[in-house]
Amino acid sequence: MNTSQISTSSSSLMTDDHCRRNSMNEVPSTYPSKLRYRQLEQENRVPNVAIFCISLNNDDLCQTRKKFSVDTQLLSYSFLIRLINRIFNLHSNFTLIAKELSSLKCNFLVTDDFDVDGCIMNMLDENDEENKHQSLVEFIVYQYPRTKNQIQSNPDGWCLVEDNYTNLNNKDDNFELIEIQNNSILVTIKPKTNRQETFLQKATSWLYGSVHSSPNNCLTKKEFLQMLDPLTGRLLDEQAFRQRIFDNGCDDCIKKIVWCYLLRVFNESMTNDDKNEYVIKAKERYNEMKTAWQNRYKQQDSEIIDLENLIQKDVQRTDRSVKFFDDKENLIRQKLFHILMTYSVYHPEPGYAQGMNDMIAPILYVVRDESLAYACFCALMRHMSSLFHPNGVAMNRRLDLLRKTIRAIDIDLWTKIEKCDVGNLMFAYRWLLLDCKREFPFKDMFRVLETLWASLPIDRFESSNGNTLSDSDDLCPSSLCNQPRSSTLSSISNIILSSRSCSLTHEETQSQHSSLDGGDSGYRDEQIPGICDFNLRSQKSENSTCLTFRAHTSTISCIPLGKWLTHFTSIDNDENYSDMFTIFLCVALLEQNRSSIMQMSPLNKDDDDFIGAYFTRLVRQHDARHTLQLARNYYRQYVLFQMRVKQLLLTNN
């Protein structure tokens, strides 16, 4: 279509039958799309999310201007017309103009899918790599006080609003609107309506409930070796590695080295020689520290004796049902004791607290090596130590987040919890403190922990205080082997990456789109590529850091975003980001037991926490596979929503 200067008073827009619709159950894409041909050029990639502005002009005066973030799969000419009618509540006819970014080019009419796609491509073409996702497409709607009868003699130039337009129901649309601040609106694919599981689905769900029942999807040893440089042994792509673990976990035979990478005891710059050198030096330094406090114990140091008594009591109670910790020689419990004593002596703040024994147990089970397990535990405590602090600040933050999230996702469930007078959520205190470690069978819990660790920003496991002595006590690679202190991945970008699975399970894929219900989905025919070369940058102040996300992934399905996310329209900080997967694990546990909770009533007047008593009986009995599936779904929605809100609010006008 040739672009030419269009006068706003006499502009012409071809009347399209696709505008004259009684419902939006189907959004046809009869026009061939330019995006389809765009895919043939590998170097040119279309983003999964489009940012654009729509200005409403009446008598050549701008009345209002709104900014949108839209799933590209939704974006079509028919969708755009329906969106304009719905947002601006138009009851008259209008023309639609695309504003060229360059002042050297002329504005042009938008009449079909070709023009809509062309606007996006022009924006991508005319901006360099760093700025293309900070720019936006701008549309101008010109509204005139003319009736349909006045236009029928000269239909060119108008999108006609049908007489029965007012009878259209927003429920007929295949998209949802989530209003953000500052006239910014997020447009997402509408989730499918809730369907009851069939008896067969329920039966197969229970039959294959264990996370160990379908190990073929997890990262195998062969796949992991392909992620390493064949000559040096360096990890080639930490982003892909962590995303793979987040999606499906890993095989038991490689858990030891995988966990060392997840907890940043090994990093992407370490060669095989570096890793071997580190293991040797870590063992030497650990033995030095252990010997030091053991000598103090022999000298009857009262501080060491008191600490020993405190830790020994908890060690004896740690996972007693697991045979690994119940050896006759008591060697494993001795290792647990040594690790906790060494950590507590060299980390007086916060020192030892009950629950730390729960977190070291699975690490020692997997790693087996005492000094390496200590290094992993120190890395984990850099993330979790604030939860054990006596001031309770971090735990109160998690409790507040859990309250907010339950209210957002399931207000009826929250009302029941308040009615039961347990709104303080003390029954979930153990979940939040131990990352739900005690809620699943012991070996299933490994998959839960590694998924959680893969979702976290990697700098949560790295020392940032610049204290060389502290780094040495933690057995940090940077202090023992002169390895780089931190990764090139920023915290928020790593979380976003982990949430963007490019290998959704069949069940998770089925839960994403209403199109799976059968029939025409109402989305564009072409396959839209996933987020490729997506850059998210923010510079709020001079002191703020530049946050960049760039991922090269295969096709990723758009994820419908639920209305519950309207409670999270403000951009969360790193602390909240880091806590959210644990929060969604807790919500998933509640949702799995929702029907039982809703039917509960106290057995007697003195029973003030019967919900807590109910979950105490379910310790180590929850279904890890279904909990993870639901938590991942919530988490993906949350992080994508936060990403899109950030992009929408910070995109240049």
LOVEXLUM-297839 format. One line per 10 residues: number of its first residue (from 1); for each residue y, x, z of C-alpha. Coordinates in nm, 3 decimals, m for minus. Each point is the difference from the previous one (the first is absolute). Layout:
<pagus>
NUM> Y X Z ~ ...
</pagus>
This chain:
<pagus>
1> 0.000 0.000 0.000 ~ 0.336 0.146 m0.102 ~ 0.249 0.029 0.281 ~ 0.348 m0.116 m0.078 ~ 0.310 m0.082 0.198 ~ m0.017 m0.355 0.123 ~ 0.301 m0.207 0.087 ~ m0.063 m0.180 0.326 ~ 0.169 m0.316 m0.122 ~ m0.209 m0.037 m0.313
11> m0.313 0.200 0.076 ~ m0.326 m0.128 m0.136 ~ m0.339 m0.003 0.166 ~ m0.294 m0.133 m0.194 ~ m0.130 m0.318 0.163 ~ m0.356 0.065 0.113 ~ m0.265 m0.260 0.068 ~ m0.118 0.219 0.285 ~ 0.319 m0.086 0.187 ~ m0.076 m0.371 m0.021
21> m0.277 m0.016 0.257 ~ m0.103 m0.263 0.248 ~ m0.179 0.246 0.227 ~ m0.054 0.370 0.040 ~ m0.372 m0.006 0.062 ~ m0.029 0.209 m0.312 ~ 0.243 0.257 m0.125 ~ m0.095 0.052 m0.362 ~ 0.041 0.336 m0.165 ~ m0.024 m0.099 m0.364
31> 0.240 0.270 m0.107 ~ m0.155 0.342 m0.044 ~ 0.147 0.229 0.261 ~ 0.161 0.335 m0.056 ~ m0.170 0.118 0.319 ~ m0.333 m0.022 m0.178 ~ 0.103 0.261 m0.252 ~ 0.171 0.201 0.267 ~ m0.334 0.069 0.164 ~ m0.116 0.187 m0.307
41> 0.252 0.271 0.079 ~ m0.143 0.175 0.306 ~ 0.321 0.183 0.081 ~ 0.191 m0.329 0.031 ~ m0.099 m0.210 0.296 ~ 0.132 m0.334 0.117 ~ 0.053 m0.050 0.374 ~ m0.200 m0.264 0.183 ~ 0.320 m0.144 0.147 ~ 0.319 m0.081 m0.189
51> 0.344 m0.013 0.163 ~ 0.268 m0.209 m0.166 ~ 0.320 m0.193 0.072 ~ 0.094 m0.347 m0.120 ~ 0.364 m0.103 0.000 ~ 0.094 m0.367 m0.038 ~ 0.321 m0.052 m0.197 ~ 0.180 m0.330 m0.035 ~ 0.292 m0.015 m0.242 ~ m0.019 0.380 m0.030
61> 0.044 0.049 0.375 ~ m0.277 0.156 0.207 ~ m0.097 m0.248 0.271 ~ m0.289 0.182 0.164 ~ m0.221 0.303 m0.052 ~ m0.353 0.055 0.130 ~ m0.237 0.294 m0.014 ~ m0.376 m0.036 m0.050 ~ m0.315 0.204 0.041 ~ m0.272 m0.150 m0.222
71> m0.366 0.079 m0.066 ~ m0.012 0.109 m0.364 ~ m0.306 m0.216 m0.062 ~ 0.215 m0.304 0.066 ~ 0.287 0.105 m0.221 ~ 0.024 m0.208 m0.315 ~ 0.268 m0.203 m0.173 ~ m0.134 m0.332 0.128 ~ m0.019 0.137 0.353 ~ 0.357 0.128 m0.022
81> 0.133 m0.340 m0.109 ~ m0.188 m0.177 0.279 ~ 0.122 0.255 0.255 ~ 0.362 m0.049 m0.107 ~ m0.029 m0.378 0.025 ~ m0.162 0.024 0.341 ~ 0.228 0.261 0.154 ~ 0.331 m0.141 m0.120 ~ m0.110 m0.364 0.011 ~ 0.137 m0.058 m0.350
91> 0.030 m0.349 m0.143 ~ 0.166 0.097 m0.325 ~ m0.082 0.214 m0.299 ~ 0.074 0.370 m0.018 ~ m0.026 0.316 m0.208 ~ m0.160 0.324 0.115 ~ 0.150 0.340 m0.086 ~ m0.138 0.346 0.075 ~ 0.269 0.248 0.094 ~ m0.044 0.343 m0.154
101> 0.014 0.293 0.240 ~ 0.191 0.214 m0.241 ~ 0.357 m0.091 m0.080 ~ m0.066 0.122 m0.355 ~ m0.246 m0.281 m0.064 ~ 0.052 m0.373 m0.032 ~ m0.138 m0.273 0.221 ~ m0.269 m0.212 m0.162 ~ m0.163 m0.338 0.033 ~ m0.334 m0.044 0.172
111> m0.222 m0.246 m0.186 ~ m0.362 0.102 0.055 ~ m0.241 0.244 0.164 ~ 0.098 0.271 m0.249 ~ 0.354 m0.003 0.131 ~ m0.101 m0.007 0.367 ~ m0.233 0.297 m0.043 ~ 0.257 0.178 m0.212 ~ 0.253 m0.021 0.284 ~ m0.239 0.179 0.233
121> m0.080 0.267 m0.256 ~ 0.363 0.061 m0.080 ~ 0.062 0.062 0.367 ~ m0.290 0.246 0.017 ~ 0.108 0.176 m0.319 ~ 0.363 0.041 0.094 ~ m0.056 0.148 0.346 ~ m0.143 0.337 0.088 ~ m0.317 0.036 0.204 ~ 0.183 0.018 0.332
131> 0.220 m0.305 m0.051 ~ m0.206 m0.244 m0.204 ~ m0.127 m0.184 0.306 ~ 0.341 m0.009 0.162 ~ 0.148 m0.191 m0.294 ~ m0.041 m0.364 m0.078 ~ 0.010 m0.247 m0.285 ~ 0.287 m0.246 0.009 ~ m0.009 m0.350 m0.142 ~ 0.299 m0.233 m0.032
141> m0.041 m0.378 0.003 ~ 0.282 m0.193 m0.168 ~ 0.014 m0.361 0.109 ~ 0.207 m0.258 m0.189 ~ 0.074 m0.367 0.076 ~ m0.173 m0.131 m0.309 ~ m0.267 m0.266 m0.012 ~ m0.324 0.014 m0.189 ~ 0.126 m0.260 m0.252 ~ 0.306 0.213 m0.075
151> m0.220 0.298 m0.079 ~ m0.271 m0.172 m0.205 ~ 0.205 0.022 m0.316 ~ 0.022 0.379 0.047 ~ m0.293 0.108 0.217 ~ 0.040 0.373 m0.062 ~ 0.126 0.181 0.305 ~ m0.133 m0.209 0.286 ~ m0.288 m0.020 0.239 ~ m0.033 m0.375 0.042
161> m0.061 m0.145 0.345 ~ m0.231 m0.299 m0.022 ~ 0.110 m0.339 0.131 ~ m0.294 m0.006 0.240 ~ 0.073 0.350 0.129 ~ 0.088 m0.132 0.344 ~ m0.359 m0.124 0.034 ~ m0.137 0.351 m0.021 ~ m0.163 0.119 0.321 ~ 0.020 0.360 0.112
171> m0.368 m0.025 0.086 ~ m0.068 m0.010 m0.373 ~ 0.138 0.352 m0.042 ~ m0.237 0.295 m0.007 ~ 0.244 0.214 0.198 ~ 0.146 0.009 0.349 ~ 0.355 0.090 0.103 ~ 0.066 0.208 0.310 ~ 0.370 0.019 0.077 ~ 0.124 0.329 0.139
181> 0.355 0.083 0.106 ~ 0.311 0.042 m0.215 ~ m0.099 m0.249 m0.274 ~ m0.318 0.197 m0.064 ~ m0.321 m0.184 m0.081 ~ m0.355 0.127 m0.030 ~ m0.215 m0.190 m0.252 ~ m0.375 0.035 0.038 ~ m0.316 m0.149 m0.145 ~ m0.099 m0.311 0.191
191> m0.317 0.051 0.206 ~ m0.288 m0.231 m0.073 ~ m0.043 m0.298 0.227 ~ m0.242 0.049 0.285 ~ m0.352 m0.093 m0.098 ~ m0.288 m0.062 0.235 ~ m0.283 0.250 m0.029 ~ m0.319 m0.141 m0.139 ~ m0.315 0.012 0.211 ~ m0.136 0.273 m0.229
201> 0.314 0.212 0.042 ~ m0.021 m0.032 0.378 ~ m0.367 0.090 m0.002 ~ 0.048 0.308 m0.217 ~ 0.302 0.102 0.207 ~ m0.210 0.015 0.313 ~ m0.292 0.159 m0.184 ~ 0.217 0.286 m0.124 ~ 0.235 0.009 0.297 ~ m0.049 0.362 0.104
211> 0.221 0.263 m0.156 ~ m0.315 0.209 m0.044 ~ m0.177 m0.264 m0.209 ~ 0.177 0.097 m0.322 ~ 0.060 0.377 0.010 ~ 0.024 0.037 m0.377 ~ 0.374 m0.071 0.001 ~ 0.093 0.275 0.243 ~ 0.107 0.352 m0.095 ~ m0.315 0.199 m0.074
221> m0.059 0.372 0.038 ~ m0.003 0.040 m0.378 ~ 0.335 m0.178 m0.037 ~ 0.152 0.201 0.283 ~ m0.107 0.331 m0.154 ~ 0.169 m0.109 m0.323 ~ 0.323 m0.039 0.199 ~ m0.012 0.370 0.091 ~ 0.098 0.291 m0.220 ~ m0.335 0.150 m0.115
231> 0.133 0.356 0.039 ~ 0.209 m0.011 0.317 ~ m0.118 m0.314 0.180 ~ 0.354 m0.140 0.035 ~ 0.042 m0.375 0.013 ~ 0.151 m0.086 m0.339 ~ 0.156 m0.341 0.067 ~ 0.056 m0.101 0.361 ~ 0.151 m0.332 m0.106 ~ m0.312 m0.105 m0.191
241> m0.223 0.130 0.280 ~ 0.172 m0.198 0.273 ~ 0.019 m0.311 m0.215 ~ m0.373 0.023 m0.072 ~ m0.078 0.020 0.372 ~ 0.234 m0.289 0.075 ~ m0.177 m0.214 m0.258 ~ m0.363 0.071 0.080 ~ m0.049 0.275 0.259 ~ m0.240 0.290 m0.055
251> m0.368 0.081 0.015 ~ m0.141 0.124 0.331 ~ m0.095 0.340 m0.138 ~ 0.363 0.095 m0.070 ~ 0.171 m0.168 0.297 ~ 0.050 0.331 0.183 ~ 0.213 0.164 m0.268 ~ 0.162 m0.330 m0.104 ~ 0.118 m0.064 0.354 ~ 0.136 0.355 0.022
261> 0.210 m0.075 m0.310 ~ 0.107 m0.345 0.121 ~ 0.120 0.143 0.332 ~ 0.168 0.295 m0.175 ~ m0.214 0.265 0.168 ~ m0.068 0.102 m0.359 ~ 0.279 m0.047 m0.252 ~ 0.024 m0.003 m0.378 ~ 0.117 0.361 m0.022 ~ m0.304 0.149 0.176
271> m0.266 0.177 m0.204 ~ m0.362 0.038 0.106 ~ 0.086 0.343 0.141 ~ 0.296 m0.148 0.187 ~ m0.218 m0.270 0.154 ~ m0.263 0.251 0.109 ~ 0.267 0.225 0.148 ~ 0.156 m0.295 0.181 ~ m0.332 m0.110 0.157 ~ m0.057 0.351 0.135
281> 0.351 0.040 0.141 ~ 0.002 m0.353 0.141 ~ m0.321 0.071 0.189 ~ 0.144 0.324 0.140 ~ 0.322 m0.164 0.116 ~ m0.181 m0.302 0.146 ~ m0.236 0.220 0.201 ~ 0.300 0.194 0.135 ~ 0.164 m0.321 0.122 ~ m0.324 m0.137 0.145
291> m0.072 0.322 0.185 ~ 0.351 0.001 0.148 ~ m0.032 m0.338 0.176 ~ m0.362 0.072 0.099 ~ 0.123 0.311 0.184 ~ 0.256 m0.212 0.179 ~ m0.280 m0.240 0.098 ~ m0.201 0.287 0.146 ~ 0.306 0.094 0.201 ~ 0.005 m0.352 0.150
301> 0.325 m0.099 m0.168 ~ 0.066 m0.347 0.146 ~ 0.166 m0.125 m0.322 ~ m0.303 0.092 m0.209 ~ m0.244 m0.143 0.256 ~ 0.182 m0.337 0.011 ~ 0.010 m0.014 m0.378 ~ m0.369 0.087 m0.020 ~ m0.093 m0.286 0.234 ~ 0.209 m0.248 m0.198
311> m0.142 0.096 m0.340 ~ m0.363 0.031 0.111 ~ m0.003 m0.365 0.113 ~ 0.109 m0.122 m0.344 ~ m0.225 0.241 m0.191 ~ m0.307 m0.138 0.177 ~ 0.094 m0.352 m0.113 ~ 0.078 0.091 m0.363 ~ m0.221 m0.181 m0.255 ~ m0.305 0.008 0.227
321> m0.195 m0.223 m0.240 ~ 0.012 0.266 m0.274 ~ m0.295 0.242 0.019 ~ 0.211 0.290 m0.123 ~ 0.194 0.000 0.328 ~ m0.306 m0.054 0.217 ~ m0.181 0.332 m0.054 ~ m0.212 0.129 0.288 ~ 0.177 0.334 0.022 ~ 0.336 m0.179 0.015
331> 0.137 0.247 m0.258 ~ 0.196 m0.258 m0.199 ~ 0.176 m0.140 0.304 ~ 0.085 0.355 0.099 ~ 0.168 0.046 m0.337 ~ 0.194 m0.323 0.051 ~ 0.109 0.120 0.342 ~ 0.106 0.344 m0.128 ~ 0.207 m0.148 m0.283 ~ 0.179 m0.249 0.227
341> 0.062 0.260 0.270 ~ 0.139 0.252 m0.248 ~ 0.225 m0.259 m0.158 ~ 0.129 m0.130 0.333 ~ 0.071 0.347 0.145 ~ 0.196 0.110 m0.308 ~ 0.167 m0.339 m0.050 ~ 0.137 m0.098 0.342 ~ 0.216 m0.263 m0.169 ~ m0.153 m0.258 m0.005
351> m0.305 0.178 0.140 ~ m0.330 m0.182 0.025 ~ m0.016 m0.379 m0.007 ~ m0.294 m0.237 m0.006 ~ m0.086 m0.086 m0.358 ~ 0.034 0.352 m0.137 ~ m0.374 0.040 0.066 ~ m0.059 m0.293 m0.238 ~ 0.194 0.169 m0.279 ~ m0.166 0.342 0.024
361> m0.355 m0.145 0.005 ~ m0.024 m0.102 m0.369 ~ 0.170 0.323 m0.106 ~ m0.253 0.214 0.187 ~ m0.286 m0.214 m0.134 ~ 0.110 0.063 m0.358 ~ 0.131 0.359 0.021 ~ m0.254 0.132 0.255 ~ 0.184 0.335 0.026 ~ 0.189 0.011 0.333
371> 0.302 0.206 m0.107 ~ 0.042 m0.191 m0.328 ~ m0.033 m0.332 0.185 ~ 0.273 0.118 0.239 ~ 0.230 0.079 m0.294 ~ m0.064 m0.347 m0.148 ~ 0.064 m0.163 0.336 ~ 0.331 0.186 0.041 ~ 0.105 m0.118 m0.345 ~ m0.091 m0.360 0.087
381> 0.190 0.022 0.330 ~ 0.314 0.108 m0.185 ~ m0.012 m0.351 m0.141 ~ m0.136 m0.187 0.303 ~ 0.119 0.186 0.311 ~ 0.306 m0.223 0.043 ~ m0.237 m0.297 0.051 ~ m0.136 0.169 0.314 ~ 0.343 0.080 0.142 ~ 0.062 m0.167 0.338
391> 0.340 m0.136 m0.115 ~ m0.185 m0.249 m0.223 ~ 0.265 0.005 m0.275 ~ m0.243 0.049 m0.289 ~ m0.246 m0.260 0.131 ~ 0.276 m0.255 0.050 ~ 0.111 0.061 m0.359 ~ m0.353 m0.072 m0.124 ~ m0.026 m0.312 0.215 ~ 0.332 m0.127 m0.137
401> m0.112 0.070 m0.357 ~ m0.327 m0.183 0.058 ~ 0.183 m0.305 0.139 ~ 0.235 m0.002 m0.297 ~ m0.285 0.037 m0.250 ~ m0.218 m0.274 0.150 ~ 0.296 m0.238 0.000 ~ 0.074 0.087 m0.363 ~ m0.355 m0.033 m0.132 ~ m0.142 m0.283 0.211
411> 0.251 m0.198 0.205 ~ m0.268 m0.249 0.115 ~ m0.210 0.282 0.142 ~ 0.303 0.144 0.177 ~ 0.083 m0.343 0.145 ~ m0.355 m0.020 0.138 ~ 0.031 0.349 0.152 ~ 0.326 m0.098 0.170 ~ m0.150 m0.328 0.118 ~ m0.277 0.201 0.163
421> 0.271 0.200 0.181 ~ m0.110 0.335 m0.147 ~ 0.307 0.064 m0.214 ~ 0.026 0.344 0.161 ~ m0.312 0.084 m0.211 ~ m0.156 0.206 0.278 ~ m0.340 m0.091 m0.143 ~ 0.098 0.211 m0.306 ~ 0.126 0.298 0.203 ~ m0.329 0.185 m0.051
431> 0.012 m0.067 m0.374 ~ 0.348 0.144 m0.036 ~ m0.060 0.300 0.226 ~ m0.326 0.111 m0.164 ~ 0.059 m0.118 m0.359 ~ m0.278 m0.259 0.045 ~ m0.254 0.275 0.060 ~ m0.212 m0.203 0.246 ~ m0.007 m0.319 m0.206 ~ m0.261 0.107 m0.256
441> m0.351 0.145 0.003 ~ 0.024 0.377 0.054 ~ m0.079 0.119 m0.352 ~ 0.194 m0.282 m0.169 ~ 0.300 0.112 0.203 ~ 0.009 0.327 m0.201 ~ 0.098 m0.192 m0.314 ~ 0.275 m0.180 0.191 ~ 0.148 0.324 0.136 ~ m0.003 0.189 m0.329
451> 0.160 m0.295 m0.179 ~ 0.271 m0.011 0.264 ~ 0.063 0.376 m0.015 ~ 0.021 m0.010 m0.380 ~ 0.268 m0.270 0.026 ~ 0.222 0.205 0.229 ~ 0.281 0.229 m0.114 ~ m0.149 0.346 0.008 ~ 0.289 0.148 0.194 ~ m0.121 m0.207 0.296
461> m0.275 0.262 0.040 ~ 0.224 0.303 m0.043 ~ 0.208 0.185 0.256 ~ 0.373 m0.031 m0.062 ~ 0.144 0.159 0.314 ~ 0.003 0.355 m0.137 ~ m0.160 0.129 0.322 ~ m0.230 0.284 m0.105 ~ m0.175 0.012 0.339 ~ m0.067 m0.375 m0.007
471> m0.132 0.026 m0.357 ~ m0.235 0.276 0.109 ~ m0.125 m0.213 0.293 ~ m0.067 m0.282 m0.247 ~ m0.182 0.236 m0.237 ~ 0.240 m0.087 m0.283 ~ m0.083 0.175 m0.330 ~ 0.366 0.100 m0.029 ~ m0.027 0.212 0.315 ~ m0.349 0.144 m0.048
481> m0.013 0.065 m0.376 ~ 0.365 m0.005 m0.112 ~ m0.059 m0.324 m0.188 ~ 0.294 m0.224 m0.103 ~ 0.108 m0.220 0.289 ~ 0.038 m0.330 m0.180 ~ m0.104 m0.176 m0.317 ~ 0.224 m0.084 m0.293 ~ m0.085 m0.368 0.053 ~ 0.265 m0.190 0.193
491> m0.108 m0.245 0.264 ~ 0.102 m0.330 m0.158 ~ m0.117 0.101 m0.349 ~ m0.343 0.086 0.137 ~ m0.032 m0.342 0.164 ~ 0.102 m0.172 m0.322 ~ m0.257 0.202 m0.189 ~ m0.278 m0.093 0.240 ~ 0.081 m0.366 m0.038 ~ m0.019 0.007 m0.381
501> m0.372 m0.004 m0.056 ~ m0.105 0.046 m0.359 ~ m0.360 m0.076 0.084 ~ 0.000 m0.335 0.174 ~ m0.337 m0.140 0.089 ~ m0.121 m0.306 m0.185 ~ 0.064 m0.217 0.306 ~ 0.351 0.135 0.049 ~ 0.080 m0.052 m0.365 ~ m0.118 m0.359 0.023
511> 0.230 m0.061 0.293 ~ 0.313 0.113 m0.182 ~ 0.067 m0.237 m0.290 ~ 0.005 m0.370 m0.048 ~ m0.111 0.067 m0.358 ~ m0.352 0.051 0.128 ~ m0.025 m0.370 0.067 ~ m0.069 m0.048 m0.367 ~ 0.205 m0.114 m0.295 ~ 0.322 0.151 m0.124
521> 0.158 0.206 0.275 ~ 0.352 m0.027 m0.129 ~ 0.049 0.376 m0.019 ~ 0.076 0.217 m0.300 ~ m0.294 0.065 m0.231 ~ 0.043 0.372 m0.022 ~ m0.135 0.236 0.264 ~ 0.296 0.142 0.186 ~ m0.042 0.357 0.119 ~ 0.024 0.075 0.369
531> 0.277 0.187 0.169 ~ 0.037 0.321 m0.192 ~ 0.275 0.252 0.059 ~ 0.151 m0.233 0.256 ~ 0.277 0.170 0.188 ~ 0.140 m0.148 0.317 ~ 0.307 0.177 0.126 ~ 0.229 m0.083 0.286 ~ 0.311 0.172 0.120 ~ 0.153 m0.212 0.273
541> 0.206 0.279 0.149 ~ 0.067 0.368 m0.037 ~ m0.273 0.076 0.250 ~ m0.262 m0.224 m0.156 ~ m0.284 0.154 m0.191 ~ m0.095 m0.077 m0.356 ~ m0.322 m0.198 m0.010 ~ m0.195 0.024 m0.320 ~ m0.315 m0.175 m0.109 ~ m0.171 0.097 m0.320
551> m0.355 m0.096 m0.077 ~ m0.204 0.033 m0.315 ~ m0.259 m0.270 0.029 ~ m0.204 m0.224 m0.222 ~ 0.078 m0.366 m0.049 ~ 0.077 m0.167 0.331 ~ m0.004 m0.375 0.046 ~ 0.318 m0.156 0.132 ~ m0.051 m0.117 0.355 ~ 0.135 m0.343 0.098
561> 0.230 0.028 0.301 ~ m0.029 m0.264 0.270 ~ 0.289 m0.199 0.145 ~ m0.072 0.154 0.341 ~ 0.174 0.314 m0.123 ~ 0.339 m0.171 0.032 ~ m0.018 0.106 0.365 ~ 0.006 0.364 m0.113 ~ 0.300 0.002 m0.234 ~ 0.170 0.287 0.182
571> m0.114 0.347 m0.101 ~ m0.225 0.130 0.276 ~ 0.020 0.352 0.138 ~ m0.277 0.258 m0.007 ~ m0.127 m0.095 0.346 ~ m0.059 m0.361 m0.104 ~ m0.158 0.109 m0.329 ~ m0.242 0.223 0.190 ~ m0.105 m0.279 0.235 ~ m0.047 m0.278 m0.253
581> m0.359 0.064 m0.110 ~ m0.112 m0.011 0.363 ~ 0.202 m0.322 0.040 ~ m0.176 m0.156 m0.299 ~ m0.339 0.106 0.136 ~ 0.084 m0.195 0.316 ~ 0.115 m0.303 m0.201 ~ m0.321 0.017 m0.204 ~ m0.207 m0.006 0.322 ~ 0.190 m0.308 0.114
591> m0.036 m0.173 m0.337 ~ m0.376 0.063 m0.001 ~ m0.024 m0.180 0.333 ~ 0.269 m0.257 m0.072 ~ m0.216 m0.312 0.012 ~ m0.144 0.101 0.339 ~ 0.346 0.078 0.141 ~ 0.147 m0.329 m0.120 ~ m0.277 m0.191 0.181 ~ 0.028 0.192 0.327
601> 0.097 m0.148 0.331 ~ m0.018 0.162 0.347 ~ m0.331 m0.045 0.183 ~ 0.187 m0.034 0.328 ~ 0.357 0.007 0.124 ~ m0.033 0.362 0.119 ~ m0.111 0.123 m0.344 ~ 0.338 0.125 m0.127 ~ m0.128 0.223 m0.283 ~ m0.301 m0.167 m0.152
611> 0.098 0.136 m0.343 ~ m0.023 0.351 0.145 ~ m0.339 m0.083 0.155 ~ m0.117 m0.132 m0.336 ~ 0.085 0.324 m0.180 ~ m0.148 0.212 0.278 ~ m0.335 m0.160 m0.079 ~ 0.047 0.098 m0.367 ~ 0.051 0.374 0.059 ~ m0.171 0.201 m0.278
621> m0.114 m0.318 m0.174 ~ 0.274 m0.070 m0.255 ~ m0.060 0.021 m0.374 ~ 0.175 0.318 m0.110 ~ m0.036 m0.073 m0.371 ~ 0.178 m0.334 0.011 ~ 0.259 0.121 0.247 ~ 0.091 0.289 m0.228 ~ 0.011 m0.224 m0.305 ~ 0.246 m0.238 0.165
631> 0.208 0.280 0.157 ~ 0.030 0.181 m0.335 ~ 0.115 m0.320 m0.165 ~ 0.273 m0.057 0.259 ~ 0.098 0.366 m0.009 ~ 0.030 0.017 m0.379 ~ 0.223 m0.305 0.001 ~ 0.215 0.136 0.281 ~ 0.053 0.344 m0.151 ~ 0.060 m0.128 m0.353
641> 0.248 m0.249 0.141 ~ 0.181 0.273 0.193 ~ 0.000 0.221 m0.310 ~ 0.142 m0.276 m0.220 ~ 0.260 m0.104 0.256 ~ 0.113 0.360 0.029 ~ 0.017 0.040 m0.376 ~ 0.179 m0.334 m0.042 ~ 0.266 0.068 0.262 ~ 0.063 0.360 m0.102
651> 0.000 m0.041 m0.378 ~ 0.342 0.084 m0.142 ~ 0.210 m0.292 m0.109
</pagus>
